[in-house]
Amino acid sequence: MGEIKSQQIGLFNGAVTDKKRGRAAFEAGDFEAARYYFNKAHALDPCLSDLSLLQNVTNLLSELIQKNGRSKTGLIRSWKTLVATRCRGEISAREFALAERPLCQLLLQKISEKDVGYLDGREQSLHIGYCYLVLNDFRQAHHLILDYLTTYQLFDARLWGYLGDCAWQLKWYDEARLDYLRALFIDPLRLDYEKLAYPDLKNLYRELKMTYPDEAVAESLIPIFGWLNGLFTIPQQDGVMRQYVARKHWQQRGTLPLTNLERYRRFAQCLFLDQSRLQPSIDFELRIEMQQLAPKLFQQYLNKL
C-alpha cells in the first residue's frame, strides 16, 4: 500500500514539474515546447490545476503564430485576432489575459528606438506601454504612456485609463483617481474595463452593466455615478480638461439628445463643468440643462452637494 502511494506521489510530482517547465516555455514564447511539457503533465495527471486551460491557450497561440509568423507585424496581427476572438466571446477574460502575455513579451523583443507609441501606426490599438502593463512592469508602462500622452495625444481616453491602472498598481492612488477621472470624462466608452485596477470603479461598472442591458448606456453613466459615489473628485480649476469638456459641451448645444446615451453623456459634461468652476456663483443655465436631461439624476446630484 505504501509503495502504491509513493508511486502516486512520484507521478504527481512529475506532472507538476512538467507543468512548470511548460509554463516557462510558454512565457518565453516557445509554444511547441510548452505543448510538449503540458501534454506530458496531462498524461501523468489530467486533473492538474489549470492544465487544460494552459493547453487550450497554447494551442490557440501556436495556430496564430503558425498563421501570422513572428515578425513584429505578424505578432501585432496575432494580438488583434486574439482581441477579436475575445470580443466575440469565444475565449474567456482569463484565457485572453494568459494568451496576450507571451505575445507582448515577443513583441517587445522586436521593437526599436523608433517605437515610442502605438506599434500599429494609424490604427492605434496596441501601445508599447500597454505591452509593459500586461507584463506587470508598471513603472515602465507608466513612463511610456504618460510621455506619449503629454507629447502627442492628450485626449486618448483608453491610454488615460491604462495610466490609471499603472498608478493604482504602484499604489499612487491619488494620481490614479485623477487619471481615471480624465479617461471617463473624455470618453467613458473607450476604457478597457476588464483591466481596471481600481476595485470600486470595477464594481460600479459591473453593477451598472447588470442594471442597464445596453452596455454603452451603462458605461456612459460611470462618470456620473463614480462622482456621486465618491470614487473621485473633480478639481476646481480652469485647466485643459475643463476646456476640453467645455468645448465638447458647446459643440452639442442646441441639439436635442434623442437617446439615453446622448443624454447621459451631456449630463456628465454638465456635471464636470459645474464641479470644476472657479466662480462661487452658480451657473443656473447649466443646472437647468441637467434637470431637463435627467431629472432623477439631477436630484441625486443636488442631494450630494
WOSULFEN-V744535 format. One record per pair of residues at least 12 apart in sequence whose C-alpha atoms are under 6 Angstrom apart, sorted by the first residue. I is the first residue (numbers start at 1). J is the second residue. D is the distance in Angstrom with one decimal. If there is no record, write none. Layout:
BEGIN
((I	J	D) (I	J	D))
END
This chain:
BEGIN
((11	44	5.9) (15	41	4.2) (15	44	5.6) (18	37	5.2) (18	41	5.3) (19	38	5.6) (19	41	5.8) (22	34	4.1) (22	37	4.8) (22	38	5.6) (27	102	5.2) (29	102	5.4) (31	62	6.0) (64	78	5.6) (72	110	5.8) (104	131	5.1) (129	141	4.3) (129	144	5.3) (129	145	5.3) (138	166	5.1) (142	163	5.8) (142	166	5.6) (157	183	4.2) (157	186	5.7) (157	187	5.8) (157	190	6.0) (158	190	5.3) (158	191	4.7) (160	179	5.5) (160	183	5.1) (161	180	5.4) (161	183	5.4) (161	191	5.9) (164	176	4.2) (164	179	4.9) (164	180	5.5) (165	197	5.0) (177	232	5.8) (184	223	5.6) (188	219	5.8) (188	220	5.7) (189	219	5.9) (217	261	5.0) (220	265	5.8) (224	268	5.7) (235	276	5.6) (236	276	4.0) (236	277	5.6) (236	278	5.7) (237	276	5.7) (263	293	5.7) (267	290	5.6))
END
